[in-house]
Amino acid sequence: MTAVFSHGRLRLYLLKLLAEGPKHGYELIRLLENRFHGLYAPSAGTIYPRLARLESEGLVNHTAAGGRKVYEITDAGREELRLRAGELAALETEIRASVEDLTTLATEIQHEVRGSVRDIKRELRQATRETNARGGSAGLGAGASAGSGQPGAPPQFVGVRLALDRRITEFSTELRRLVSRAPIGEAESRAVSDALDTALVAVRRLLT
């Protein structure tokens, strides 16, 4: 995703949000998160220093309400928005493109996760059938146990474990390939983490 908020453009977008009405810091964070469909959210450590800088420049001011600072744009802030209207329009266009990029990346990873879970289920069933057909022969069990890192494992489970280990390795390799294809920033990292959390939940359901 293009770094849409580089070179002071986040502060410009904060002015735009405050021009829509007074807001406290966490409300601004939620609005930005919603703008990126939950795939990106700035931290408090990102937002509050910029609000303080805007206030020091006379572009916003704040009042205390319910223990929170509520920020409001000033006339000077509205004038800055007017002077930078072209830049703001370009920023909105880049944000839309970035959201599309993030959504595409998240969808690709989710499809890969779902496919991997299906493959794991299929290979586990196949390995179980093959092991049962062989009757869990002592020769297979002894050799496979040593290679699987599970000394003394019941022979009927060795083939299953080997199949699962193989699929986990393949999944990890494919995930690294996907991640390496594009620059990874904070938003992309969050999208990938969410997709992996989804996969982990699915695996837990299978095994617990």
Secondary structure as UniProt FT lines:
FT   TURN            4..8
FT   HELIX           9..19
FT   STRAND          23..24
FT   HELIX           25..35
FT   TURN            36..38
FT   HELIX           44..56
FT   TURN            57..58
FT   STRAND          60..65
FT   TURN            66..67
FT   STRAND          68..73
FT   HELIX           75..83
FT   HELIX           85..134
FT   HELIX           138..148
FT   TURN            151..152
FT   HELIX           155..180
FT   HELIX           186..207
//
